Amino acid sequence: MLIADSLTFEIGKRSLVKDVSFSIRPGELLIILGANGAGKSTLFRLLSGERIPTCGSVQLQGKEISTYTAAQLALKRGVLSQQNIVNMAFTVIEIVMMGRYPHYSNNPAIKDTEIVQQVMELTGVIAFADRSYLTLSGGEQQRVQLARVLAQIWDVPNALLLMDEPVASLDLQYQQQTLAIAKMLSKRGFMVVSILHDINLAGQYADRIIMLKNGRKWYDGTAAEVLSSKNIYEVFEINSDVYTNPRTLKHFFIPRNVSLNINPQ
Amino acid sequence: MNKKVLLYLILIIALFIASAFSMGLGAVKIPIKEVLLILSKKIGLFTDPPVSAQHEGVLNIVRLPRVALGLLVGAALGISGTAVQGIFRNPLAEPGLIGISAGASLMAVIIIVLEVALFAGLSNLLGYYLLAFGAFSGAGIAAMLVYQISRTDGKSNVATMLLAGIAINALAGALTGLITYIADDQQLRNITFWMLGSLAGATWENVLAVAPFVLIPVLLLPRMGKALNAFSLGEVQAAQLGLKVNQIKRNVVILATMGVGAAVAVSGIISFVGLLVPHTIRLFIGVDNKHVLPASALLGALMLTLADMLCRTIIAPIELPIGVITALLGTPLFLYILIKDKKKLVL
């Protein structure tokens, strides 16, 4: 279980996250939506333990997250950050192997090598396993980072996987594939929390969606419950039409044109 | 794996050959065969080989300590360079960047200029030790200052550390300039000599004095290979992989300062070794710090032994400063790396 209990995070007098509570169980894929500056990334950092909340607590498997050591935490949860800048010419396989660092001290065991192989196949990076990370395109780099995080928690039961906009620079195929992997892992008993911008992708894969606005939890529920024109307008301030996909019965939305406020001159 | 073992082998063999040749070269030439005989006598292989007593003396008193000092200083500069690049996540970083060299030279220059006034009558040897001690503490003070400035909320920010390093470098440079202004001619010569680096002051005493400060980082830094690899993903990512990021940063800065500070203290400023050695190693075996760290120590030692050999023989009997040789040969390689990688570099 991951329990976020009345999380508040303030910098000076500004609160970036206000009184957010929720919990997720193994097997759940939770997607967090919200406009820019709604507090998604701050909430994400509170969940990953990178930031300590001003008020409230995050509990992972019955224990306050700040009471874990970094090494213990690394064996319970993987985090895929939004920005991953690498300046040294590591090969792809070396980067993915770093995901196994918490599991071995000097040399990787056979199991580590096998897991690295598996996740590289899964994320479609095995074809350039021996190439330098620096020569890859943005999308390829992102898949390598995903593979690294997957390698870290692949064999950990009920692990927590946190992803901050994991599809930002991916093409359509790999957007789908990344979310399909997240879904598959949740079915295997992982707890998956991901920030997304794409509402339709969220509607397609999420077991549950939380919409944030001004640092508060605005809506929380299944895609069918949460994704409505009214809610989307309230959170994103755009007009849209929400339809039901006749084949999957999932909701999807189509935005309407926005009008720009430009002074004629 | 094979490529790495091969590189280690080549480096070790080259190191032995270069050292043996270096011991033979100089005002008194000693044939390589005799060098080997004297050395094997020293380690007790032969009891009474046919060697000249004069050659044996020269080797013992002059050449051996000089070569040993070159090995130590080179190993320290090479491995510290790799470690500092790892911690800054920047392949263009070098120990000088966090103020180590500038701090050391400021203190050294102060001592050279003030020595006459304050410690007139002190013997040469004592003055030399004072200089070494001053340089070492200058290196330490500068590195600690830069490190402390970069700390906020118990974390140290690498970008601030770099900028603080630049600022401390500029400040130390300005003060050094100010002091050289009041130096007399002889002091200026000493300062120049020291700023360009030299192994000419090698004695058994300073070899033994510097050895622990070099051996500690050379033995401990290779254990941090995995941690430095993870660092290259970013500090946040490294913490997510379970590393105690701040502790590692502090330890690396301390170990690198220890190595470079000690090296600068006994040999002056020898530029570019810390920058070039890691890059050269990476060209051959990739960037995995687990191997780059120990290989950098070996290549640093080799590079300095060769450079010292060159600077003693090019215009013999006059000696060139070794820093001039390393910079002259180093700059083209550095520029080559810059041009080759300029598209890939992100700060």
Boltz contact constraints between the chains, C-beta under 6 A:
constraints:
  - contact:
      token1: [A, 70]
      token2: [B, 239]
      max_distance: 6.0
  - contact:
      token1: [A, 70]
      token2: [B, 242]
      max_distance: 6.0
  - contact:
      token1: [A, 70]
      token2: [B, 244]
      max_distance: 6.0
  - contact:
      token1: [A, 71]
      token2: [B, 242]
      max_distance: 6.0
  - contact:
      token1: [A, 74]
      token2: [B, 241]
      max_distance: 6.0
  - contact:
      token1: [A, 74]
      token2: [B, 242]
      max_distance: 6.0
  - contact:
      token1: [A, 79]
      token2: [B, 240]
      max_distance: 6.0
  - contact:
      token1: [A, 85]
      token2: [B, 346]
      max_distance: 6.0
  - contact:
      token1: [A, 86]
      token2: [B, 232]
      max_distance: 6.0
  - contact:
      token1: [A, 87]
      token2: [B, 89]
      max_distance: 6.0
  - contact:
      token1: [A, 87]
      token2: [B, 90]
      max_distance: 6.0
  - contact:
      token1: [A, 88]
      token2: [B, 232]
      max_distance: 6.0
  - contact:
      token1: [A, 88]
      token2: [B, 287]
      max_distance: 6.0
  - contact:
      token1: [A, 89]
      token2: [B, 287]
      max_distance: 6.0
  - contact:
      token1: [A, 90]
      token2: [B, 287]
      max_distance: 6.0
  - contact:
      token1: [A, 98]
      token2: [B, 230]
      max_distance: 6.0
  - contact:
      token1: [A, 101]
      token2: [B, 226]
      max_distance: 6.0
  - contact:
      token1: [A, 101]
      token2: [B, 230]
      max_distance: 6.0
  - contact:
      token1: [A, 101]
      token2: [B, 241]
      max_distance: 6.0
  - contact:
      token1: [A, 102]
      token2: [B, 241]
      max_distance: 6.0
  - contact:
      token1: [A, 102]
      token2: [B, 242]
      max_distance: 6.0
  - contact:
      token1: [A, 134]
      token2: [B, 344]
      max_distance: 6.0
